[in-house]
Every structure is written in structure tokens, then in C-alpha cells.
Amino acid sequence: MIKLVMLTPFENIVGKKDIMIENKKGETFKDLVDKLINKYGEKFKKTIMDEKNRIKDSTMVLKNGVNISAKEDSGFKEKLNDEEEYVFCSVISGG
């Protein structure tokens, strides 16, 4: 099982903060994102994906505390493993 932590705005879309999800051997982060889009719909997709089908610059996804969404491939090739934690959140900046 993989633990997903949904912070604002994702928590508002999915309706809860913590989600446990099963993964199949060989699945990638891209497979996980596709599952979430299929389950939570267009609003989730518009919040996480840009027009090039990459993770938006305004979104950060942490895998066990490490930002994988900033990678060139949006971290999509990352393999999923049991006991991992993924945190989905908005990037906040200011001046």
C-alpha cells in the first residue's frame, strides 16, 4: 500500500487528506496520476497537469520527502513501492 497525502487544493477535490492505495508491481508515478485522474475527474486533472501533460509548475509532489515533480519527466518514470508516501500540494511563493 502507498500512502497519499492530499494538501490544499487536492484535499478539497478528493474530499479527504489521507488516502491508502494499492499498487501493482511495475507501476509508475504516471500510472498513479492516471488512476487519480480517472477517479477524481477533470478538476483533479486541471489542478495537477499542464497543457503538455506534465505536472504543473504550481504543483509539488513529494515522494518520501523528495520533490519528484520538478524532474524533467515530472517524475513519471518513478517506480511505485509499498510503504512509500506521496504528498500532493500547491507551491506557494511570495515576495
N, C-alpha and C positions, 0 to 999 in steps of 0.2 A: 504494500500500500504506500501511496505517496500522499503527503500532506500538502494541501494548497491553502495558503493564507491570502484572503482577498481583502485588501485595504481599499479605501475610497479611491476611485469611484466604482471599483469592481464589486465591492461588498453590496452596494446599492443595486447593482444589476442582478447578481446571483441570489441575493436575499439572505446571505449568511457570510460570516467571516472565515470559518474553518471548514474545509471540505477534505474528506479522505477519498481517494480514487485508486482503483486497481489499475495496474499497468501490465501489459503483456511483454514478454521477453522480446527485445529488439526494438521496442517503441522508442521514438524520439520526442524531443520537446515539441517539434512541429506536430506530431500525432496528438500530443496533449492539447495544444492550442486548437487544433481542428475539432477535437472532441468537445472542448468548451464552447466553441462557436456553434457547433451543431446543437448542443444542449441549451445554451442561453441566447442564441439568436443574433440577429443583425445588430442590436445595440451593443452586445459584447464585442462583436467583430469591429464595429466602427470605433469603439473605445481603444482597442488594442492594436489594430492593424492600420498601416498607412496605405496609400493608393498603389504602392509597389508590392503589397502583401508582405511587408516586413513589420516588425514591432515598431510602433511609433516612437519618435524621439522623446515624446512627453510621457512615455510609459517605461517603467523599470521592472524587470523580473529578476529576482534573486534566486539562485539555486544554492541552497545551503549557505546563504550569506554572501555569495559572489554574484555580481551583476553579469548575467549571460546575455541580456537583451542588447547590450552595447556592442556585441561582436558583429563582425561584418555580415554574417549569415543570420543575425538575430538570435543566435543560439539554437537554431532549428535542428542542427545535427547532433546536439547533445543527447546521449542515451539516457533513458529513464531507468532508475534503480530504486528498489524498495527502500523505504526508510528515509527517502530524501524529502526536503521541504522546499517548496516554491512559493515565493511571496510576490504577488502582483500588486503594483501600486503606481500612482502618478508621481512624476517628477515635479518637485516644487522648487522654484528658484525665485530669487528676488534680488533687490539691489539696495 
